[in-house]
Amino acid sequence: MLEPKEQMRIIMKGVQTLVNEEELMAKLEKSYQTKQPLIVKLGLDPSAPDIHIGHTVVLRKMKQLQDLGHKVVIVIGDFTGKIGDPTGKAKGRVALSDEQVKENAATYCEQIFKVLDKEKTEVRFNSEWLSKLSFEEVIRLASTTTVARMLERDDFQNRYQNQVPIGIHEFFYPLMQAYDSIALKADIELGGTDQTFNILMGRTLQKSMGQEQQIAMFMPILEGLDGVEKMSKSLGNYIGIYEPAEVMFKKVMEVPDQLIIRYYELVTDEHPDEIDKIKKQLDAGENPRNIKYRLAQIITGLYHGEEDVKKAMEYYDTAFTKKAIPDDIPELVIDLENDTLNDIIPKLIEMEFVQSRSEFIRLLKQGGVQMDGEKLSFDDLDKVLICDDVLKIGKKRFVKIVK
């Protein structure tokens, strides 16, 4: 186990807010002296299991703590998920059924182990302790806070001011999530900045029940490839963790130059010393493209094998540096007798070459779609496709037509 000061340096990389640093150092020193790992908690709501690298910002920090020798515990909110987390929208989130929770939880577990070490990760379901609470214990739990305190939470406050109903059961969501920290005796809890209220409630509840308070660690929201909006599939500015290596590599190369360091800090496990060197290189005038190329190798390598990364580099160099058509490109199977350009649009959307039919039509009208090097127009929608045609969509997306 590394010395506490070195651990602190690694832990603080990319963190937006920490409550509080002195307490964390004290915990690290005690852990170092006693050889007892800290218990690091991450709660996951099993309502949206399809993750991209924006979601892995917190998971990567968990992985760093795991690599430092601490105990990582993932809490799947199967019990709280059946109640529904209040949201910032006009009404509370719809509760999930038992079947939905189980399906989503299984998908989440599969995905988080693309980042975390499965052998060193403990997965718990909060129904394990929450379902056993007696009504008397629930009342005692409710007595630890006030309605005024609950209304400090932005979404509750907004709904109250706008006279949108708030169910009493919704007040229990942050309390139950906080109780997870009691059950685990958590030393650190991680989350995004959107989880500030719930995680700080864990500190409050631990204090009221005589436990040592957990450290609250908040990671920032990652901007997407547009450099402005939060990374989101609906906005099309995301990098998916299951995307092919060549697609992932190409997308990382689209990261805006001003976000290079932010991506190094938030979605890689690079040591702070290495990131400091990269900052100096950029300050000294190094071409950002070269720094980004290395970033693409690192991020792609986190989710794909060495051979796949090598092929992705070759694909990128051929397609986007030498302006040629790569040999190893995705294939799209068609009906040779009937399929037209118009027919394959749904397949192109499914393969994530375009986000929608309207995007494809727009590119077509702008001359952004080519077939074997020749630009296509809107009038070519009824063009029958031929085996081995190579379709180029935009500047960097190729697909080969096959039977």
C-alpha positions as a Markdown table, in Angstrom:
| # | Residue | x | y | z |
|---|---|---|---|---|
| 1 | Met | 0.0 | 0.0 | 0.0 |
| 2 | Leu | 1.3 | 3.4 | -1.0 |
| 3 | Glu | 2.0 | 6.1 | 1.7 |
| 4 | Pro | -1.0 | 8.3 | 2.5 |
| 5 | Lys | 0.3 | 11.4 | 0.8 |
| 6 | Glu | 0.9 | 9.6 | -2.5 |
| 7 | Gln | -2.5 | 7.9 | -2.2 |
| 8 | Met | -4.1 | 11.3 | -1.6 |
| 9 | Arg | -2.5 | 12.7 | -4.8 |
| 10 | Ile | -3.9 | 9.9 | -6.9 |
| 11 | Ile | -7.3 | 10.0 | -5.2 |
| 12 | Met | -7.7 | 13.8 | -5.7 |
| 13 | Lys | -7.1 | 13.6 | -9.5 |
| 14 | Gly | -10.1 | 15.0 | -11.3 |
| 15 | Val | -12.2 | 15.2 | -8.1 |
| 16 | Gln | -14.6 | 18.2 | -8.2 |
| 17 | Thr | -15.5 | 18.4 | -4.5 |
| 18 | Leu | -14.4 | 16.5 | -1.4 |
| 19 | Val | -15.9 | 16.6 | 2.1 |
| 20 | Asn | -13.5 | 16.7 | 3.7 |
| 21 | Glu | -9.7 | 16.5 | 2.9 |
| 22 | Glu | -8.5 | 16.4 | 6.5 |
| 23 | Glu | -10.8 | 13.6 | 7.4 |
| 24 | Leu | -9.7 | 11.6 | 4.4 |
| 25 | Met | -6.0 | 12.0 | 5.2 |
| 26 | Ala | -6.8 | 10.8 | 8.8 |
| 27 | Lys | -8.6 | 7.7 | 7.4 |
| 28 | Leu | -5.8 | 7.0 | 5.0 |
| 29 | Glu | -3.1 | 7.2 | 7.7 |
| 30 | Lys | -5.1 | 4.9 | 10.0 |
| 31 | Ser | -5.6 | 2.5 | 7.1 |
| 32 | Tyr | -1.9 | 2.6 | 6.3 |
| 33 | Gln | -0.9 | 1.9 | 9.9 |
| 34 | Thr | -3.4 | -0.8 | 10.6 |
| 35 | Lys | -3.2 | -2.4 | 7.1 |
| 36 | Gln | -7.1 | -2.3 | 7.0 |
| 37 | Pro | -8.5 | -1.1 | 3.7 |
| 38 | Leu | -11.1 | 1.6 | 3.6 |
| 39 | Ile | -14.6 | 0.7 | 2.6 |
| 40 | Val | -15.5 | 2.7 | -0.6 |
| 41 | Lys | -19.2 | 2.8 | -1.5 |
| 42 | Leu | -20.9 | 3.5 | -4.8 |
| 43 | Gly | -24.7 | 3.3 | -5.1 |
| 44 | Leu | -26.2 | 2.5 | -8.4 |
| 45 | Asp | -29.8 | 3.1 | -9.4 |
| 46 | Pro | -30.7 | 0.2 | -11.7 |
| 47 | Ser | -33.0 | 2.2 | -13.9 |
| 48 | Ala | -30.7 | 3.1 | -16.8 |
| 49 | Pro | -28.2 | 0.3 | -17.4 |
| 50 | Asp | -26.7 | 1.4 | -20.7 |
| 51 | Ile | -23.5 | 3.2 | -19.9 |
| 52 | His | -20.9 | 5.2 | -21.9 |
| 53 | Ile | -17.6 | 6.6 | -20.8 |
| 54 | Gly | -19.3 | 9.6 | -19.2 |
| 55 | His | -20.8 | 7.2 | -16.7 |
| 56 | Thr | -17.4 | 5.6 | -16.0 |
| 57 | Val | -15.9 | 8.8 | -14.5 |
| 58 | Val | -17.0 | 7.6 | -11.0 |
| 59 | Leu | -16.1 | 4.0 | -11.8 |
| 60 | Arg | -12.6 | 4.9 | -12.8 |
| 61 | Lys | -12.1 | 6.7 | -9.5 |
| 62 | Met | -13.4 | 3.5 | -7.8 |
| 63 | Lys | -10.9 | 1.5 | -9.8 |
| 64 | Gln | -8.0 | 3.8 | -8.7 |
| 65 | Leu | -9.1 | 3.3 | -5.0 |
| 66 | Gln | -9.3 | -0.4 | -5.7 |
| 67 | Asp | -5.8 | -0.4 | -7.1 |
| 68 | Leu | -4.6 | 1.4 | -4.0 |
| 69 | Gly | -5.8 | -1.6 | -1.9 |
| 70 | His | -9.1 | -0.4 | -0.6 |
| 71 | Lys | -12.4 | -2.3 | -0.6 |
| 72 | Val | -14.9 | -1.3 | -3.2 |
| 73 | Val | -18.5 | -2.1 | -2.6 |
| 74 | Ile | -21.2 | -1.5 | -5.3 |
| 75 | Val | -24.6 | -1.1 | -3.8 |
| 76 | Ile | -27.4 | -1.9 | -6.3 |
| 77 | Gly | -30.5 | 0.0 | -5.3 |
| 78 | Asp | -33.0 | -2.8 | -5.9 |
| 79 | Phe | -35.1 | -1.8 | -2.9 |
| 80 | Thr | -34.9 | 1.9 | -3.5 |
| 81 | Gly | -35.4 | 1.3 | -7.2 |
| 82 | Lys | -38.8 | -0.1 | -6.5 |
| 83 | Ile | -39.7 | 3.2 | -4.8 |
| 84 | Gly | -38.3 | 5.6 | -7.4 |
| 85 | Asp | -35.7 | 8.3 | -6.9 |
| 86 | Pro | -37.2 | 11.8 | -6.9 |
| 87 | Thr | -36.0 | 13.7 | -10.0 |
| 88 | Gly | -35.5 | 17.3 | -11.0 |
| 89 | Lys | -38.5 | 16.9 | -13.3 |
| 90 | Ala | -42.1 | 17.8 | -12.7 |
| 91 | Lys | -42.9 | 14.5 | -10.9 |
| 92 | Gly | -41.1 | 11.7 | -9.2 |
| 93 | Arg | -39.6 | 8.8 | -11.2 |
| 94 | Val | -41.8 | 5.8 | -11.8 |
| 95 | Ala | -41.0 | 2.9 | -9.5 |
| 96 | Leu | -39.5 | -0.2 | -11.1 |
| 97 | Ser | -40.9 | -3.7 | -10.9 |
| 98 | Asp | -39.0 | -6.6 | -9.4 |
| 99 | Glu | -38.3 | -8.0 | -12.8 |
| 100 | Gln | -37.1 | -4.7 | -14.2 |
| 101 | Val | -34.8 | -4.2 | -11.3 |
| 102 | Lys | -33.3 | -7.6 | -11.6 |
| 103 | Glu | -32.7 | -7.3 | -15.4 |
| 104 | Asn | -31.2 | -3.8 | -15.1 |
| 105 | Ala | -29.0 | -4.9 | -12.2 |
| 106 | Ala | -27.6 | -7.8 | -14.1 |
| 107 | Thr | -26.8 | -5.5 | -17.1 |
| 108 | Tyr | -25.1 | -3.0 | -14.8 |
| 109 | Cys | -23.0 | -5.7 | -13.2 |
| 110 | Glu | -21.8 | -6.9 | -16.6 |
| 111 | Gln | -20.9 | -3.3 | -17.6 |
| 112 | Ile | -19.2 | -2.1 | -14.4 |
| 113 | Phe | -16.7 | -5.0 | -14.6 |
| 114 | Lys | -15.5 | -3.5 | -17.9 |
| 115 | Val | -13.8 | -1.0 | -15.5 |
| 116 | Leu | -13.6 | -2.6 | -12.0 |
| 117 | Asp | -11.8 | -5.8 | -11.0 |
| 118 | Lys | -14.5 | -8.4 | -10.6 |
| 119 | Glu | -12.5 | -10.5 | -8.1 |
| 120 | Lys | -11.9 | -7.5 | -5.9 |
| 121 | Thr | -15.4 | -5.9 | -6.1 |
| 122 | Glu | -18.2 | -6.7 | -3.7 |
| 123 | Val | -21.7 | -6.3 | -5.0 |
| 124 | Arg | -24.5 | -5.8 | -2.5 |
| 125 | Phe | -28.3 | -5.2 | -2.9 |
| 126 | Asn | -29.8 | -2.8 | -0.5 |
| 127 | Ser | -32.9 | -4.9 | 0.0 |
| 128 | Glu | -30.6 | -7.1 | 2.1 |
| 129 | Trp | -30.9 | -4.6 | 5.0 |
| 130 | Leu | -33.7 | -2.2 | 4.0 |
| 131 | Ser | -36.4 | -4.9 | 3.6 |
| 132 | Lys | -35.7 | -6.1 | 7.2 |
| 133 | Leu | -36.3 | -2.7 | 8.9 |
| 134 | Ser | -39.3 | -2.8 | 11.3 |
| 135 | Phe | -41.8 | 0.0 | 11.2 |
| 136 | Glu | -40.4 | 1.3 | 14.5 |
| 137 | Glu | -36.9 | 1.5 | 13.0 |
| 138 | Val | -38.3 | 3.3 | 9.9 |
| 139 | Ile | -39.9 | 5.9 | 12.2 |
| 140 | Arg | -36.7 | 6.3 | 14.1 |
| 141 | Leu | -34.9 | 6.8 | 10.8 |
| 142 | Ala | -37.3 | 9.4 | 9.7 |
| 143 | Ser | -36.8 | 11.3 | 13.0 |
| 144 | Thr | -33.1 | 11.9 | 12.1 |
| 145 | Thr | -34.0 | 14.8 | 9.7 |
| 146 | Thr | -36.7 | 17.4 | 9.2 |
| 147 | Val | -39.0 | 18.4 | 6.4 |
| 148 | Ala | -37.1 | 21.7 | 6.1 |
| 149 | Arg | -33.9 | 19.8 | 5.5 |
| 150 | Met | -35.5 | 17.7 | 2.8 |
| 151 | Leu | -36.8 | 20.8 | 1.1 |
| 152 | Glu | -33.2 | 22.0 | 0.7 |
| 153 | Arg | -32.9 | 19.5 | -2.0 |
| 154 | Asp | -33.4 | 21.4 | -5.3 |
| 155 | Asp | -36.0 | 19.1 | -6.9 |
| 156 | Phe | -38.2 | 19.0 | -3.8 |
| 157 | Gln | -37.9 | 22.7 | -3.4 |
| 158 | Asn | -38.9 | 23.4 | -7.0 |
| 159 | Arg | -41.8 | 21.1 | -6.9 |
| 160 | Tyr | -43.0 | 22.5 | -3.5 |
| 161 | Gln | -42.8 | 26.1 | -4.8 |
| 162 | Asn | -44.6 | 25.1 | -8.0 |
| 163 | Gln | -47.3 | 23.3 | -6.1 |
| 164 | Val | -46.4 | 19.9 | -7.7 |
| 165 | Pro | -47.3 | 17.1 | -5.3 |
| 166 | Ile | -44.5 | 15.4 | -3.3 |
| 167 | Gly | -45.3 | 11.9 | -1.9 |
| 168 | Ile | -44.2 | 11.4 | 1.7 |
| 169 | His | -42.5 | 8.1 | 0.5 |
| 170 | Glu | -40.2 | 10.2 | -1.7 |
| 171 | Phe | -38.6 | 11.8 | 1.4 |
| 172 | Phe | -37.5 | 8.3 | 2.4 |
| 173 | Tyr | -35.4 | 7.8 | -0.8 |
| 174 | Pro | -32.4 | 9.9 | 0.4 |
| 175 | Leu | -32.8 | 8.5 | 3.9 |
| 176 | Met | -32.7 | 4.9 | 2.7 |
| 177 | Gln | -29.7 | 5.6 | 0.4 |
| 178 | Ala | -28.0 | 7.2 | 3.5 |
| 179 | Tyr | -28.9 | 4.0 | 5.5 |
| 180 | Asp | -26.8 | 2.0 | 3.0 |
| 181 | Ser | -23.7 | 3.8 | 4.4 |
| 182 | Ile | -24.8 | 2.8 | 7.9 |
| 183 | Ala | -25.2 | -0.9 | 6.9 |
| 184 | Leu | -21.8 | -0.9 | 5.2 |
| 185 | Lys | -19.9 | 1.3 | 7.7 |
| 186 | Ala | -18.7 | 3.2 | 4.6 |
| 187 | Asp | -15.5 | 5.3 | 4.8 |
| 188 | Ile | -15.9 | 6.9 | 1.4 |
| 189 | Glu | -18.9 | 7.4 | -0.8 |
| 190 | Leu | -18.5 | 8.5 | -4.4 |
| 191 | Gly | -21.0 | 10.0 | -6.8 |
| 192 | Gly | -21.6 | 12.6 | -9.4 |
| 193 | Thr | -22.4 | 16.2 | -8.4 |
| 194 | Asp | -26.1 | 15.4 | -9.0 |
| 195 | Gln | -25.9 | 13.1 | -5.9 |
| 196 | Thr | -24.7 | 15.7 | -3.5 |
| 197 | Phe | -27.8 | 15.8 | -1.3 |
| 198 | Asn | -28.1 | 12.0 | -0.9 |
| 199 | Ile | -24.4 | 11.4 | -0.2 |
| 200 | Leu | -24.2 | 14.3 | 2.4 |
| 201 | Met | -27.3 | 12.8 | 4.0 |
| 202 | Gly | -25.2 | 9.6 | 4.5 |
| 203 | Arg | -22.7 | 11.7 | 6.5 |
| 204 | Thr | -25.5 | 13.2 | 8.6 |
| 205 | Leu | -27.1 | 9.9 | 9.4 |
| 206 | Gln | -23.8 | 8.2 | 10.3 |
| 207 | Lys | -23.1 | 11.0 | 12.8 |
| 208 | Ser | -26.6 | 10.8 | 14.3 |
| 209 | Met | -26.1 | 7.0 | 14.8 |
| 210 | Gly | -22.6 | 7.3 | 16.3 |
| 211 | Gln | -20.6 | 6.1 | 13.3 |
| 212 | Glu | -17.5 | 7.8 | 11.9 |
| 213 | Gln | -18.6 | 9.9 | 9.0 |
| 214 | Gln | -17.9 | 8.9 | 5.5 |
| 215 | Ile | -15.9 | 11.1 | 3.1 |
| 216 | Ala | -18.2 | 12.5 | 0.4 |
| 217 | Met | -16.4 | 12.5 | -3.0 |
| 218 | Phe | -18.0 | 14.1 | -6.0 |
| 219 | Met | -16.8 | 13.7 | -9.6 |
| 220 | Pro | -17.7 | 16.2 | -12.3 |
| 221 | Ile | -20.0 | 15.6 | -15.2 |
| 222 | Leu | -18.1 | 14.8 | -18.4 |
| 223 | Glu | -18.7 | 17.0 | -21.4 |
| 224 | Gly | -19.4 | 15.1 | -24.7 |
| 225 | Leu | -17.7 | 15.3 | -28.0 |
| 226 | Asp | -19.4 | 18.6 | -28.8 |
| 227 | Gly | -17.4 | 20.1 | -25.9 |
| 228 | Val | -20.4 | 21.8 | -24.4 |
| 229 | Glu | -23.2 | 19.5 | -23.4 |
| 230 | Lys | -23.1 | 16.6 | -20.9 |
| 231 | Met | -22.1 | 13.3 | -22.6 |
| 232 | Ser | -25.4 | 11.7 | -23.7 |
| 233 | Lys | -26.6 | 9.1 | -26.1 |
| 234 | Ser | -29.6 | 11.2 | -27.0 |
| 235 | Leu | -27.4 | 14.0 | -28.1 |
| 236 | Gly | -25.1 | 11.7 | -30.0 |
| 237 | Asn | -22.0 | 13.2 | -28.4 |
| 238 | Tyr | -20.9 | 10.0 | -26.5 |
| 239 | Ile | -18.3 | 7.3 | -26.6 |
| 240 | Gly | -19.9 | 3.9 | -25.8 |
| 241 | Ile | -17.9 | 1.3 | -23.8 |
| 242 | Tyr | -19.1 | -1.5 | -26.2 |
| 243 | Glu | -18.4 | 0.3 | -29.4 |
| 244 | Pro | -15.9 | -1.3 | -31.8 |
| 245 | Ala | -12.3 | -0.3 | -31.2 |
| 246 | Glu | -12.0 | 1.6 | -34.5 |
| 247 | Val | -15.1 | 3.6 | -33.7 |
| 248 | Met | -14.0 | 4.4 | -30.1 |
| 249 | Phe | -10.5 | 5.4 | -31.3 |
| 250 | Lys | -12.0 | 7.7 | -34.0 |
| 251 | Lys | -14.4 | 9.3 | -31.5 |
| 252 | Val | -11.6 | 10.1 | -29.0 |
| 253 | Met | -9.8 | 11.9 | -31.8 |
| 254 | Glu | -12.8 | 14.1 | -32.1 |
| 255 | Val | -12.5 | 15.3 | -28.5 |
| 256 | Pro | -12.1 | 19.1 | -28.5 |
| 257 | Asp | -8.5 | 20.2 | -27.8 |
| 258 | Gln | -9.6 | 22.2 | -24.7 |
| 259 | Leu | -10.9 | 18.9 | -23.1 |
| 260 | Ile | -7.8 | 16.8 | -23.7 |
| 261 | Ile | -6.5 | 17.1 | -20.1 |
| 262 | Arg | -10.0 | 16.8 | -18.6 |
| 263 | Tyr | -10.4 | 13.4 | -20.5 |
| 264 | Tyr | -7.0 | 12.3 | -19.2 |
| 265 | Glu | -8.0 | 13.1 | -15.7 |
| 266 | Leu | -11.5 | 11.7 | -15.7 |
| 267 | Val | -11.6 | 8.7 | -18.0 |
| 268 | Thr | -8.1 | 7.2 | -17.8 |
| 269 | Asp | -6.1 | 5.8 | -14.9 |
| 270 | Glu | -2.9 | 7.8 | -15.8 |
| 271 | His | -0.8 | 8.9 | -12.8 |
| 272 | Pro | -0.9 | 12.7 | -12.0 |
| 273 | Asp | 2.8 | 12.9 | -12.7 |
| 274 | Glu | 2.1 | 11.7 | -16.3 |
| 275 | Ile | -0.7 | 14.2 | -16.7 |
| 276 | Asp | 1.6 | 17.0 | -15.5 |
| 277 | Lys | 4.1 | 16.1 | -18.2 |
| 278 | Ile | 1.3 | 16.2 | -20.8 |
| 279 | Lys | 0.2 | 19.7 | -19.6 |
| 280 | Lys | 3.8 | 20.9 | -20.0 |
| 281 | Gln | 4.0 | 19.4 | -23.5 |
| 282 | Leu | 0.9 | 21.3 | -24.5 |
| 283 | Asp | 2.1 | 24.5 | -22.9 |
| 284 | Ala | 5.4 | 24.1 | -24.8 |
| 285 | Gly | 3.5 | 24.0 | -28.1 |
| 286 | Glu | 3.2 | 20.2 | -28.8 |
| 287 | Asn | 0.6 | 19.5 | -31.4 |
| 288 | Pro | -2.7 | 18.6 | -29.5 |
| 289 | Arg | -3.4 | 16.0 | -32.2 |
| 290 | Asn | -0.3 | 14.0 | -31.1 |
| 291 | Ile | -1.4 | 14.2 | -27.4 |
| 292 | Lys | -4.9 | 13.2 | -28.4 |
| 293 | Tyr | -3.6 | 10.2 | -30.4 |
| 294 | Arg | -2.0 | 8.8 | -27.3 |
| 295 | Leu | -5.3 | 9.5 | -25.4 |
| 296 | Ala | -7.2 | 7.5 | -28.0 |
| 297 | Gln | -4.8 | 4.6 | -27.6 |
| 298 | Ile | -5.2 | 4.7 | -23.8 |
| 299 | Ile | -9.0 | 4.9 | -23.7 |
| 300 | Thr | -9.5 | 2.3 | -26.5 |
| 301 | Gly | -7.0 | 0.0 | -24.6 |
| 302 | Leu | -9.1 | 0.2 | -21.5 |
| 303 | Tyr | -12.0 | -1.6 | -23.2 |
| 304 | His | -10.3 | -3.6 | -26.0 |
| 305 | Gly | -7.3 | -5.9 | -26.4 |
| 306 | Glu | -3.9 | -4.9 | -27.7 |
| 307 | Glu | -4.6 | -6.4 | -31.1 |
| 308 | Asp | -7.9 | -4.5 | -31.5 |
| 309 | Val | -6.2 | -1.2 | -30.5 |
| 310 | Lys | -3.4 | -1.8 | -33.1 |
| 311 | Lys | -6.1 | -2.4 | -35.8 |
| 312 | Ala | -8.0 | 0.7 | -34.7 |
| 313 | Met | -4.8 | 2.8 | -35.1 |
| 314 | Glu | -4.2 | 1.4 | -38.5 |
| 315 | Tyr | -7.8 | 2.0 | -39.5 |
| 316 | Tyr | -7.6 | 5.6 | -38.4 |
| 317 | Asp | -4.3 | 6.3 | -40.0 |
| 318 | Thr | -5.5 | 4.8 | -43.3 |
| 319 | Ala | -8.9 | 6.4 | -43.3 |
| 320 | Phe | -8.3 | 9.8 | -41.8 |
| 321 | Thr | -4.6 | 10.5 | -42.2 |
| 322 | Lys | -3.9 | 9.0 | -45.7 |
| 323 | Lys | -7.5 | 9.8 | -46.9 |
| 324 | Ala | -7.8 | 6.3 | -48.3 |
| 325 | Ile | -10.5 | 3.6 | -47.8 |
| 326 | Pro | -9.4 | 1.2 | -45.0 |
| 327 | Asp | -9.3 | -2.6 | -45.6 |
| 328 | Asp | -10.9 | -3.6 | -42.3 |
| 329 | Ile | -14.2 | -1.7 | -42.2 |
| 330 | Pro | -17.7 | -2.7 | -40.9 |
| 331 | Glu | -19.9 | -4.6 | -43.2 |
| 332 | Leu | -23.6 | -4.2 | -43.9 |
| 333 | Val | -25.6 | -7.2 | -45.2 |
| 334 | Ile | -28.2 | -6.5 | -47.8 |
| 335 | Asp | -30.7 | -8.2 | -50.2 |
| 336 | Leu | -28.8 | -7.9 | -53.5 |
| 337 | Glu | -32.0 | -8.0 | -55.5 |
| 338 | Asn | -33.9 | -5.2 | -53.8 |
| 339 | Asp | -32.0 | -3.1 | -51.2 |
| 340 | Thr | -31.7 | 0.5 | -52.1 |
| 341 | Leu | -29.9 | 3.3 | -50.3 |
| 342 | Asn | -33.2 | 4.3 | -48.7 |
| 343 | Asp | -33.8 | 0.7 | -47.5 |
| 344 | Ile | -30.5 | 0.6 | -45.5 |
| 345 | Ile | -31.0 | 3.8 | -43.5 |
| 346 | Pro | -32.6 | 1.9 | -40.5 |
| 347 | Lys | -29.6 | -0.4 | -40.5 |
| 348 | Leu | -27.2 | 2.5 | -40.6 |
| 349 | Ile | -29.0 | 4.0 | -37.6 |
| 350 | Glu | -28.8 | 0.7 | -35.8 |
| 351 | Met | -25.1 | 0.5 | -36.5 |
| 352 | Glu | -24.8 | 4.0 | -35.1 |
| 353 | Phe | -23.3 | 5.5 | -38.4 |
| 354 | Val | -26.1 | 8.1 | -38.2 |
| 355 | Gln | -28.3 | 9.1 | -35.3 |
| 356 | Ser | -31.5 | 9.4 | -37.4 |
| 357 | Arg | -33.0 | 9.4 | -40.9 |
| 358 | Ser | -33.1 | 13.2 | -40.9 |
| 359 | Glu | -29.4 | 13.3 | -40.2 |
| 360 | Phe | -28.7 | 11.0 | -43.1 |
| 361 | Ile | -30.9 | 13.0 | -45.5 |
| 362 | Arg | -29.2 | 16.2 | -44.4 |
| 363 | Leu | -25.7 | 14.7 | -45.1 |
| 364 | Leu | -27.0 | 13.4 | -48.4 |
| 365 | Lys | -28.2 | 16.9 | -49.5 |
| 366 | Gln | -24.9 | 18.4 | -48.3 |
| 367 | Gly | -22.8 | 16.0 | -50.4 |
| 368 | Gly | -21.6 | 14.3 | -47.3 |
| 369 | Val | -22.4 | 10.7 | -48.5 |
| 370 | Gln | -20.2 | 9.0 | -51.1 |
| 371 | Met | -20.3 | 5.6 | -52.8 |
| 372 | Asp | -16.9 | 4.3 | -54.0 |
| 373 | Gly | -15.6 | 7.9 | -53.9 |
| 374 | Glu | -18.4 | 9.5 | -55.8 |
| 375 | Lys | -20.8 | 11.9 | -54.0 |
| 376 | Leu | -24.4 | 10.9 | -53.8 |
| 377 | Ser | -27.4 | 13.2 | -53.8 |
| 378 | Phe | -31.0 | 13.1 | -52.5 |
| 379 | Asp | -32.0 | 11.7 | -56.0 |
| 380 | Asp | -29.9 | 8.6 | -55.3 |
| 381 | Leu | -32.1 | 7.4 | -52.5 |
| 382 | Asp | -33.7 | 4.8 | -54.8 |
| 383 | Lys | -30.2 | 3.6 | -56.1 |
| 384 | Val | -29.9 | -0.2 | -55.8 |
| 385 | Leu | -26.8 | -1.2 | -53.9 |
| 386 | Ile | -24.2 | -3.6 | -55.3 |
| 387 | Cys | -22.1 | -6.0 | -53.4 |
| 388 | Asp | -18.6 | -4.6 | -52.4 |
| 389 | Asp | -19.8 | -1.0 | -52.7 |
| 390 | Val | -18.1 | 1.1 | -50.0 |
| 391 | Leu | -20.3 | 3.8 | -48.5 |
| 392 | Lys | -18.7 | 6.8 | -46.9 |
| 393 | Ile | -20.9 | 8.8 | -44.5 |
| 394 | Gly | -19.5 | 12.1 | -43.4 |
| 395 | Lys | -15.7 | 12.5 | -43.1 |
| 396 | Lys | -14.8 | 9.4 | -41.1 |
| 397 | Arg | -17.4 | 6.6 | -41.4 |
| 398 | Phe | -17.1 | 3.8 | -43.8 |
| 399 | Val | -19.3 | 0.7 | -44.4 |
| 400 | Lys | -18.9 | -2.0 | -46.9 |
| 401 | Ile | -22.0 | -3.5 | -48.6 |
| 402 | Val | -22.0 | -7.3 | -48.6 |
| 403 | Lys | -24.5 | -10.1 | -49.3 |
